Amino acid sequence: MSTAPTVRGTLALFAPRHLPNLLRLKAFFARQFRQTPREQFAAVFAPYARRLSADILPRFGKAAIAAAQRDVGDEA
């Protein structure tokens, strides 16, 4: 039996300095959701949008996300 931890396709480590761009990416996914047919969005963007919203962003504190949102301003 292996004692090595399993990694579910994790290829990147995100630090708080990445939060502004992660929020921009989240805004991009939201725009694509509004502009593309649901089937197309589901096929192209949904897995990544879900991973960002469910796995990546929740790992950061609310204060860090709020600070990044201030940096992004109306861009997102």
Secondary structure, 3 states (H helix, E strand, C coil): CCCCCCCCCCCCCCCHHHHHHHHHHHHHHHHHHHHCCHHHHHHHCHHHHHHHHHHHHHHCCHHHHHHHHHHHHHHC
